[in-house]
Amino acid sequence: MRIKYSILLVVFVSCLLNPKLTKAQEPKTDSTDIKMEWFKVAKLGIFIHWGIYAVNGIDESWSFYNEYISHEDYLKQTDRFTAEYYDPNKWADLIANSGAKYTVITTRHHDGFSLWPSEYGALNAEEHSAAGRDLLTPFVEAVRKRDLKLGLYYSLPDWSSEDYTHFTKSKKRYQISEDSDRWERFMKYYQGQLGELIDQYNPDLWWFDGDWEHSAEEWRAEETRKMLLDANQDVIINSRMKGNGDYETPEQSVPLSKLESTYWELCITMNDSWGFQGNDLNYKTANEIIRIFADCISLGGNMLLDIGPKADGTIPEEQVDILNELGRWTAKHKEAIYGTESGIPANYYYGPSTLSKDRKTLYLFVSHKPNGPIVVRGLKNKVDRIRVVGNGTKLKSKIHNKPYWSNKAGLLYIDLPEDVLDDQVTVIALQLDGEVSLDK
């Protein structure tokens, strides 16, 4: 016994003399993980594309870049961009009520038109449009009042700027190697605008776009990232900064499997257009959008759903209706959405799923009226209770294909009565006896 006590005493003294031995057992948390925590928990954001392109209901910036319309005619839209009925508080209420936890607004698209009165560039809402005022500041204030996280979209290119290299698909102004002074002027312009946005709004997230036209060195991406982080060490940057971002941004296409990136966000439109286009009535239904959202969170990602306000500042009724129904559904099923982890693989349950943070509650998303019981395969846990989320109804279940001589989990069948189904997507919660465990 004396020998054992002596050994314990030596270990104890060694730990006191060398604290690294005890600290080695402490979990390490990366600083990136800490600042990304709110983003991971948020799950849902609302994207806003608003600019002069809403006047004629044409493609934002691309309509003149692709030479469907002249640059001169494109800019004539500034005369009718009135923002007459723009109510940023209504916008912010609609966003908050949708269940979104953050929003991203286009401060300046590739056309060079900025929503705030920038001292840089030749186009802004206050000085160069019928609106005649700063449109960004009141929105930022409304967002902050509702405790939403603020994201600012900013286009790296400005196809309207004489100092920028590209103009239209068939016309390039110059090569950087041939006119470095001109590119230097553009660098001061774009980084100057970012400086204004930092000083005036200090966003929680930067959403860059358009990085494909130049290299990271030409964009001075590392320098720009440092500038943004020096101003706010907790700010999050999307992937469209030539490898200098914090999360991936797949666009329109729903991932078919879990991405390698820990953090990602699907940006997606309600119809086929980012900005308002009155003739684009190909809207997804609320059901389709909710199912896409369920797919995203099932794979551990977020969804950034876009709206496109009209030139007068109103939001199309179709978009309002979708956000309202989305809000009803997210409020009812919030426990299965916010702060959850990615669910179980599709071969265990044929549908989206999520897991609670402690991995002891499994949420199953049922997108259709089931023709028979719901089936879960390979779930080794004992299930203490199965209930309908937002309803509380306890559900009956049974297990088949689990003979006494096998250590396999068998098949779990869950009865889901028609009278408890949600109008869009039903969610059921399986309360497990421990962390989820699956047959391999």
RODO-2510 file (C-alpha; in nm, 4 decimals, decimal comma):
residues 440
     n   res          X          Y          Z
     1     m     0,0000     0,0000     0,0000
     2     r     0,2882     0,2360     0,0791
     3     i     0,4237     0,1859    -0,2715
     4     k     0,0873     0,2779    -0,4288
     5     y     0,0573     0,5911    -0,2132
     6     s     0,4165     0,6870    -0,3055
     7     i     0,3371     0,6556    -0,6761
     8     l     0,0244     0,8687    -0,6407
     9     l     0,2202     1,1310    -0,4467
    10     v     0,4877     1,1476    -0,7177
    11     v     0,2220     1,1897    -0,9910
    12     f     0,0442     1,4598    -0,7894
    13     v     0,3671     1,6564    -0,7291
    14     s     0,4646     1,6206    -1,0962
    15     c     0,1315     1,7731    -1,2010
    16     l     0,1846     2,0655    -0,9661
    17     l     0,5370     2,1271    -1,0950
    18     n     0,4393     2,0790    -1,4592
    19     p     0,0891     2,2243    -1,5211
    20     k     0,1105     2,1211    -1,8860
    21     l     0,0363     1,7652    -1,7770
    22     t    -0,3035     1,8664    -1,6449
    23     k    -0,3835     2,1189    -1,9166
    24     a    -0,3170     1,8584    -2,1846
    25     q    -0,6390     1,6921    -2,0800
    26     e    -0,8436     2,0098    -2,1363
    27     p    -1,0387     2,0266    -2,4641
    28     k    -0,8948     2,2752    -2,7112
    29     t    -1,1279     2,5228    -2,8785
    30     d    -1,0213     2,6952    -3,1975
    31     s    -1,0891     3,0703    -3,2102
    32     t    -1,2650     3,0207    -3,5438
    33     d    -1,5074     2,7763    -3,3810
    34     i    -1,5890     3,0325    -3,1121
    35     k    -1,6733     3,3140    -3,3524
    36     m    -1,8660     3,0768    -3,5809
    37     e    -2,0881     2,9488    -3,2998
    38     w    -2,3767     3,1927    -3,3601
    39     f    -2,3663     3,1137    -3,7329
    40     k    -2,3801     2,7395    -3,6715
    41     v    -2,6744     2,7785    -3,4338
    42     a    -2,8655     3,0287    -3,6514
    43     k    -2,9567     2,7902    -3,9385
    44     l    -3,1701     3,0440    -4,1301
    45     g    -3,0850     3,3796    -4,2848
    46     i    -3,2635     3,6122    -4,5276
    47     f    -3,0763     3,7524    -4,8295
    48     i    -3,1908     4,0841    -4,9795
    49     h    -3,1121     4,1884    -5,3374
    50     w    -3,2243     4,5477    -5,3800
    51     g    -3,1005     4,7961    -5,6345
    52     i    -3,1874     4,9918    -5,9475
    53     y    -3,2377     4,6669    -6,1423
    54     a    -3,5747     4,6353    -5,9656
    55     v    -3,7105     4,9283    -6,1718
    56     n    -3,7276     4,7381    -6,5023
    57     g    -3,7263     4,3989    -6,3337
    58     i    -3,4100     4,2819    -6,5089
    59     d    -3,1047     4,0838    -6,4072
    60     e    -2,8970     4,2716    -6,1527
    61     s    -2,5779     4,3995    -6,3246
    62     w    -2,5597     4,0980    -6,5574
    63     s    -2,8180     4,2450    -6,7950
    64     f    -2,5712     4,5069    -6,9187
    65     y    -2,2599     4,2938    -6,8664
    66     n    -2,4052     4,0276    -7,0973
    67     e    -2,5094     4,3078    -7,3359
    68     y    -2,8833     4,2385    -7,3209
    69     i    -2,9195     4,6104    -7,2522
    70     s    -2,6784     4,9000    -7,2922
    71     h    -2,4974     5,0332    -6,9872
    72     e    -2,6519     5,3738    -7,0533
    73     d    -3,0062     5,2346    -7,0526
    74     y    -2,9299     5,0287    -6,7438
    75     l    -2,8293     5,3404    -6,5492
    76     k    -3,1454     5,5242    -6,6543
    77     q    -3,3239     5,3125    -6,3949
    78     t    -3,1819     5,5411    -6,1251
    79     d    -3,4460     5,8003    -6,2258
    80     r    -3,7274     5,5680    -6,1146
    81     f    -3,5668     5,4010    -5,8170
    82     t    -3,7851     5,5876    -5,5663
    83     a    -3,7982     5,3696    -5,2518
    84     e    -4,1238     5,5597    -5,1974
    85     y    -4,2834     5,3017    -4,9671
    86     y    -3,9642     5,1647    -4,8145
    87     d    -4,0225     5,0762    -4,4486
    88     p    -3,7108     4,9132    -4,2981
    89     n    -3,8974     4,8290    -3,9773
    90     k    -4,1520     4,6238    -4,1718
    91     w    -3,8665     4,4489    -4,3500
    92     a    -3,6933     4,3682    -4,0223
    93     d    -4,0182     4,2450    -3,8628
    94     l    -4,0855     4,0172    -4,1586
    95     i    -3,7331     3,8767    -4,1404
    96     a    -3,7440     3,8212    -3,7637
    97     n    -4,0898     3,6612    -3,7810
    98     s    -3,9726     3,4198    -4,0513
    99     g    -3,7477     3,2535    -3,7966
   100     a    -3,4287     3,3903    -3,9507
   101     k    -3,1511     3,4822    -3,7097
   102     y    -2,9477     3,6906    -3,9535
   103     t    -2,9887     3,8883    -4,2727
   104     v    -2,7571     3,9880    -4,5570
   105     i    -2,8302     4,2945    -4,7726
   106     t    -2,6643     4,3984    -5,0997
   107     t    -2,4815     4,7208    -5,0140
   108     r    -2,3379     4,7333    -5,3666
   109     h    -2,3746     4,4866    -5,6534
   110     h    -2,1477     4,4524    -5,9599
   111     d    -2,3159     4,7575    -6,1177
   112     g    -2,1470     4,9913    -5,8665
   113     f    -2,4695     5,1349    -5,7230
   114     s    -2,4401     5,1650    -5,3437
   115     l    -2,7298     5,1967    -5,1001
   116     w    -2,5364     5,4268    -4,8669
   117     p    -2,3915     5,7750    -4,9490
   118     s    -2,0349     5,6618    -5,0148
   119     e    -1,7582     5,9141    -5,0703
   120     y    -1,6111     5,6676    -5,3190
   121     g    -1,7491     5,5733    -5,6601
   122     a    -1,9919     5,7585    -5,8844
   123     l    -2,3233     5,5930    -5,7996
   124     n    -2,5191     5,5924    -5,4754
   125     a    -2,8839     5,6057    -5,3708
   126     e    -2,8686     5,9449    -5,1988
   127     e    -2,6963     6,1445    -5,4716
   128     h    -2,7745     5,9532    -5,7890
   129     s    -3,1264     5,8135    -5,7659
   130     a    -3,4857     5,9271    -5,7251
   131     a    -3,4759     5,7887    -5,3685
   132     g    -3,2502     6,0796    -5,2741
   133     r    -3,1496     5,9385    -4,9366
   134     d    -2,9396     5,6873    -4,7470
   135     l    -3,1231     5,3521    -4,7697
   136     l    -2,8800     5,1340    -4,5780
   137     t    -2,8522     5,3042    -4,2385
   138     p    -3,2227     5,2814    -4,1405
   139     f    -3,2277     4,9133    -4,2300
   140     v    -2,9180     4,8435    -4,0209
   141     e    -3,0778     5,0244    -3,7269
   142     a    -3,3990     4,8219    -3,7619
   143     v    -3,2039     4,4957    -3,7771
   144     r    -3,0014     4,5803    -3,4656
   145     k    -3,3182     4,6643    -3,2683
   146     r    -3,4467     4,3118    -3,3306
   147     d    -3,1222     4,1413    -3,2254
   148     l    -3,0685     3,9977    -3,5702
   149     k    -2,7126     3,9442    -3,6881
   150     l    -2,6169     4,1797    -3,9715
   151     g    -2,4484     4,0662    -4,2912
   152     l    -2,3331     4,3049    -4,5632
   153     y    -2,3060     4,1825    -4,9215
   154     y    -2,0333     4,3602    -5,1160
   155     s    -1,9312     4,3025    -5,4764
   156     l    -1,5571     4,3102    -5,5336
   157     p    -1,5946     4,4145    -5,9004
   158     d    -1,7593     4,7372    -6,0120
   159     w    -1,8318     4,7061    -6,3825
   160     s    -1,9390     5,0713    -6,3986
   161     s    -1,6103     5,2061    -6,2637
   162     e    -1,3682     5,3429    -6,5213
   163     d    -1,0841     5,2232    -6,2993
   164     y    -1,2016     4,8626    -6,3019
   165     t    -1,0585     4,6143    -6,5535
   166     h    -1,3833     4,4568    -6,6842
   167     f    -1,6854     4,6277    -6,8386
   168     t    -1,8955     4,3861    -7,0481
   169     k    -1,8419     4,0312    -7,1681
   170     s    -1,6933     4,1534    -7,4960
   171     k    -1,5114     4,4616    -7,3658
   172     k    -1,2300     4,4745    -7,1147
   173     r    -1,0843     4,8122    -7,0261
   174     y    -0,7218     4,7153    -6,9541
   175     q    -0,4784     4,4597    -6,8145
   176     i    -0,3422     4,5268    -6,4662
   177     s     0,0120     4,4588    -6,5840
   178     e    -0,0253     4,7361    -6,8428
   179     d    -0,1802     4,9996    -6,6162
   180     s    -0,0992     4,9318    -6,2513
   181     d    -0,1757     5,2914    -6,1485
   182     r    -0,5320     5,2510    -6,2671
   183     w    -0,5711     4,9298    -6,0654
   184     e    -0,4221     5,1032    -5,7632
   185     r    -0,6953     5,3668    -5,7869
   186     f    -0,9565     5,0913    -5,7908
   187     m    -0,7961     4,9248    -5,4891
   188     k    -0,8240     5,2492    -5,2943
   189     y    -1,1876     5,2775    -5,4025
   190     y    -1,2951     4,9270    -5,3039
   191     q    -1,1013     4,9164    -4,9788
   192     g    -1,2157     5,2705    -4,9055
   193     q    -1,5784     5,1648    -4,9337
   194     l    -1,5136     4,8681    -4,7062
   195     g    -1,3610     5,1105    -4,4574
   196     e    -1,6773     5,3204    -4,4656
   197     l    -1,8972     5,0170    -4,4076
   198     i    -1,6774     4,9063    -4,1161
   199     d    -1,6844     5,2487    -3,9508
   200     q    -2,0550     5,3082    -4,0011
   201     y    -2,2059     4,9629    -3,9538
   202     n    -1,9509     4,7150    -3,8112
   203     p    -2,1312     4,4069    -3,9506
   204     d    -2,1298     4,0592    -3,7990
   205     l    -2,0717     3,9000    -4,1402
   206     w    -1,9222     3,9950    -4,4775
   207     w    -2,0723     3,8361    -4,7880
   208     f    -1,8352     3,8968    -5,0792
   209     d    -1,9086     3,8183    -5,4419
   210     g    -1,7382     3,8416    -5,7818
   211     d    -1,3908     3,7212    -5,6866
   212     w    -1,3600     3,5076    -6,0018
   213     e    -1,2299     3,7920    -6,2185
   214     h    -0,8945     3,8272    -6,0394
   215     s    -0,6454     3,6330    -5,8293
   216     a    -0,6149     3,6574    -5,4523
   217     e    -0,2968     3,8599    -5,4985
   218     e    -0,4683     4,1066    -5,7323
   219     w    -0,7625     4,1453    -5,4937
   220     r    -0,5156     4,1742    -5,2043
   221     a    -0,7389     3,9271    -5,0299
   222     e    -0,5128     3,8578    -4,7330
   223     e    -0,4625     4,2295    -4,6749
   224     t    -0,8367     4,2898    -4,6962
   225     r    -0,9142     4,0035    -4,4576
   226     k    -0,6642     4,1457    -4,2083
   227     m    -0,8273     4,4884    -4,2358
   228     l    -1,1704     4,3405    -4,1610
   229     l    -1,0466     4,1331    -3,8669
   230     d    -0,8420     4,4189    -3,7227
   231     a    -1,1666     4,6160    -3,7065
   232     n    -1,3660     4,3252    -3,5602
   233     q    -1,1893     4,0028    -3,4660
   234     d    -1,5236     3,8208    -3,4426
   235     v    -1,6503     3,9106    -3,7882
   236     i    -1,7321     3,6193    -4,0210
   237     i    -1,6290     3,6217    -4,3889
   238     n    -1,7806     3,4040    -4,6609
   239     s    -1,5759     3,1935    -4,9006
   240     r    -1,5830     3,4297    -5,1989
   241     m    -1,2560     3,5992    -5,1112
   242     k    -1,0274     3,3584    -5,2915
   243     g    -0,9690     3,1169    -5,0061
   244     n    -0,9721     3,3767    -4,7302
   245     g    -1,3181     3,3051    -4,5906
   246     d    -1,4667     3,1144    -4,2994
   247     y    -1,7493     2,9192    -4,4637
   248     e    -1,8603     2,7792    -4,7990
   249     t    -2,1469     2,9235    -5,0047
   250     p    -2,3044     2,6754    -5,2473
   251     e    -2,5521     2,8621    -5,4678
   252     q    -2,8982     2,7410    -5,5750
   253     s    -2,7949     2,3742    -5,5873
   254     v    -2,8851     2,1756    -5,2739
   255     p    -2,5935     1,9530    -5,1644
   256     l    -2,6620     1,5825    -5,2115
   257     s    -2,4406     1,4815    -4,9211
   258     k    -2,2641     1,6355    -4,6244
   259     l    -1,9958     1,8868    -4,7252
   260     e    -1,6362     1,8588    -4,6077
   261     s    -1,6510     2,2136    -4,4729
   262     t    -1,7659     2,2414    -4,1106
   263     y    -1,9570     2,5606    -4,1887
   264     w    -2,1621     2,6256    -4,4998
   265     e    -2,4700     2,8054    -4,6228
   266     l    -2,6928     2,7453    -4,9247
   267     c    -2,7990     3,0745    -5,0858
   268     i    -3,1202     3,0253    -5,2806
   269     t    -3,3938     3,2268    -5,4508
   270     m    -3,7697     3,1964    -5,4002
   271     n    -3,8299     3,2000    -5,7758
   272     d    -3,5637     3,2120    -6,0491
   273     s    -3,4394     3,5664    -5,9808
   274     w    -3,2310     3,7339    -5,7124
   275     g    -3,3719     4,0832    -5,7591
   276     f    -3,7363     4,1722    -5,8241
   277     q    -3,8619     4,0639    -6,1660
   278     g    -4,2356     4,1074    -6,2041
   279     n    -4,2614     3,8573    -6,4865
   280     d    -4,0901     3,5806    -6,2879
   281     l    -4,3805     3,4024    -6,1221
   282     n    -4,2054     3,0670    -6,0955
   283     y    -4,2131     3,0711    -5,7166
   284     k    -4,1357     2,7695    -5,5059
   285     t    -4,4142     2,6837    -5,2661
   286     a    -4,3636     2,7277    -4,8926
   287     n    -4,3618     2,3479    -4,8710
   288     e    -4,0768     2,3199    -5,1212
   289     i    -3,8717     2,5858    -4,9435
   290     i    -3,9256     2,4252    -4,6020
   291     r    -3,8164     2,0885    -4,7415
   292     i    -3,5017     2,2434    -4,8893
   293     f    -3,4349     2,4047    -4,5525
   294     a    -3,4788     2,0682    -4,3792
   295     d    -3,2262     1,9149    -4,6197
   296     c    -2,9746     2,1902    -4,5357
   297     i    -2,9930     2,1552    -4,1582
   298     s    -2,9976     1,7763    -4,1888
   299     l    -2,6534     1,8040    -4,3518
   300     g    -2,5264     2,0531    -4,0938
   301     g    -2,5630     2,3701    -4,3004
   302     n    -2,7626     2,6930    -4,3109
   303     m    -3,0039     2,8308    -4,5682
   304     l    -2,9865     3,1945    -4,6853
   305     l    -3,3232     3,2566    -4,8528
   306     d    -3,3442     3,5526    -5,0898
   307     i    -3,6086     3,8204    -5,1299
   308     g    -3,6145     4,0903    -5,3974
   309     p    -3,7993     4,4104    -5,2999
   310     k    -3,9546     4,6327    -5,5674
   311     a    -3,8092     4,9692    -5,6650
   312     d    -4,0658     5,1447    -5,4438
   313     g    -3,9442     4,9526    -5,1385
   314     t    -4,2355     4,7117    -5,1034
   315     i    -4,1845     4,3367    -5,0895
   316     p    -4,3927     4,1276    -5,3339
   317     e    -4,6906     3,9563    -5,1712
   318     e    -4,5781     3,6143    -5,2925
   319     q    -4,2550     3,6575    -5,0964
   320     v    -4,4340     3,7899    -4,7879
   321     d    -4,6675     3,4902    -4,7873
   322     i    -4,3770     3,2460    -4,8105
   323     l    -4,1904     3,4138    -4,5236
   324     n    -4,5032     3,4158    -4,3071
   325     e    -4,5654     3,0447    -4,3571
   326     l    -4,1966     2,9715    -4,3034
   327     g    -4,2218     3,1668    -3,9775
   328     r    -4,5218     2,9650    -3,8607
   329     w    -4,3366     2,6412    -3,9294
   330     t    -4,0032     2,7431    -3,7722
   331     a    -4,1774     2,8709    -3,4575
   332     k    -4,3590     2,5397    -3,4165
   333     h    -4,0490     2,3265    -3,4729
   334     k    -3,7737     2,5477    -3,3272
   335     e    -3,6359     2,2762    -3,0974
   336     a    -3,5568     2,0607    -3,4023
   337     i    -3,3904     2,3486    -3,5887
   338     y    -3,1811     2,5944    -3,3895
   339     g    -2,8646     2,4694    -3,2270
   340     t    -2,9050     2,1179    -3,3629
   341     e    -2,6386     1,9019    -3,5243
   342     s    -2,6545     1,7220    -3,8573
   343     g    -2,8719     1,4125    -3,8449
   344     i    -2,8217     1,0443    -3,9173
   345     p    -2,7203     0,9174    -4,2647
   346     a    -2,9972     0,8702    -4,5210
   347     n    -2,9647     0,4907    -4,5281
   348     y    -3,0852     0,4814    -4,1646
   349     y    -3,3870     0,7036    -4,2292
   350     y    -3,5162     0,8010    -4,5728
   351     g    -3,5584     1,1712    -4,5030
   352     p    -3,3937     1,4696    -4,3326
   353     s    -3,3054     1,4479    -3,9652
   354     t    -3,1242     1,6475    -3,6968
   355     l    -2,9822     1,5737    -3,3540
   356     s    -3,0000     1,7789    -3,0359
   357     k    -2,6708     1,9245    -2,9172
   358     d    -2,6282     1,6457    -2,6609
   359     r    -2,7112     1,3924    -2,9371
   360     k    -2,9771     1,2296    -2,7191
   361     t    -3,2816     1,3442    -2,9173
   362     l    -3,3239     1,2466    -3,2807
   363     y    -3,5595     1,4587    -3,4911
   364     l    -3,7144     1,3077    -3,8045
   365     f    -3,8664     1,5324    -4,0727
   366     v    -4,1612     1,3748    -4,2522
   367     s    -4,2313     1,5499    -4,5817
   368     h    -4,5226     1,3377    -4,7040
   369     k    -4,8350     1,1736    -4,5730
   370     p    -4,6973     0,8299    -4,4828
   371     n    -4,8515     0,5219    -4,6391
   372     g    -4,7840     0,3110    -4,3333
   373     p    -4,5452     0,3533    -4,0389
   374     i    -4,2203     0,5561    -4,0414
   375     v    -3,9146     0,3289    -4,0433
   376     v    -3,5761     0,3852    -3,8761
   377     r    -3,3007     0,1312    -3,9440
   378     g    -3,0025     0,0405    -3,7310
   379     l    -3,0847     0,2536    -3,4257
   380     k    -2,9221     0,0706    -3,1340
   381     n    -3,0559     0,2973    -2,8595
   382     k    -3,3545     0,2231    -2,6427
   383     v    -3,6171     0,4859    -2,7284
   384     d    -3,7734     0,6287    -2,4130
   385     r    -4,0424     0,8357    -2,5829
   386     i    -4,1556     0,9367    -2,9332
   387     r    -4,3607     1,2526    -2,9731
   388     v    -4,4774     1,4996    -3,2362
   389     v    -4,2812     1,8258    -3,2142
   390     g    -4,5012     2,1304    -3,1556
   391     n    -4,7919     1,9030    -3,0729
   392     g    -4,6737     1,6780    -2,7933
   393     t    -4,8731     1,3728    -2,9031
   394     k    -4,7026     1,0527    -2,7934
   395     l    -4,6595     0,8045    -3,0776
   396     k    -4,6711     0,4257    -3,0742
   397     s    -4,3826     0,2187    -3,2049
   398     k    -4,2614    -0,1398    -3,2376
   399     i    -3,9408    -0,3185    -3,3325
   400     h    -3,9111    -0,5993    -3,5874
   401     n    -3,6252    -0,8076    -3,7254
   402     k    -3,4368    -0,8212    -3,3949
   403     p    -3,4039    -1,1870    -3,2881
   404     y    -3,2734    -1,2571    -2,9383
   405     w    -2,9476    -1,4056    -3,0734
   406     s    -2,8503    -1,0960    -3,2803
   407     n    -2,6807    -0,7767    -3,1642
   408     k    -2,8227    -0,5846    -3,4594
   409     a    -3,0721    -0,3064    -3,3915
   410     g    -3,3536    -0,4266    -3,6164
   411     l    -3,6230    -0,2041    -3,7629
   412     l    -3,8089     0,0599    -3,5611
   413     y    -4,1617     0,1248    -3,6891
   414     i    -4,3407     0,4421    -3,5776
   415     d    -4,7122     0,5004    -3,6317
   416     l    -4,7901     0,8576    -3,7408
   417     p    -5,1651     0,9324    -3,7424
   418     e    -5,2958     1,1636    -4,0096
   419     d    -5,4543     1,4005    -3,7579
   420     v    -5,1147     1,5081    -3,6173
   421     l    -4,9550     1,5911    -3,9526
   422     d    -4,8335     1,9464    -4,0132
   423     d    -4,9601     2,1244    -4,3255
   424     q    -4,6031     2,1392    -4,4592
   425     v    -4,3504     1,9090    -4,2913
   426     t    -4,4136     1,7096    -3,9725
   427     v    -4,1313     1,6614    -3,7215
   428     i    -4,1169     1,3806    -3,4671
   429     a    -3,8732     1,3567    -3,1758
   430     l    -3,7173     1,0320    -3,0543
   431     q    -3,5902     1,0708    -2,6983
   432     l    -3,3051     0,8210    -2,6609
   433     d    -3,1508     0,6559    -2,3562
   434     g    -2,8122     0,8096    -2,4379
   435     e    -2,6142     0,9527    -2,7264
   436     v    -2,7326     0,8213    -3,0608
   437     s    -2,5756     0,4891    -3,1530
   438     l    -2,6131     0,3220    -3,4939
   439     d    -2,5277    -0,0157    -3,6415
   440     k    -2,2248     0,0103    -3,8647
***
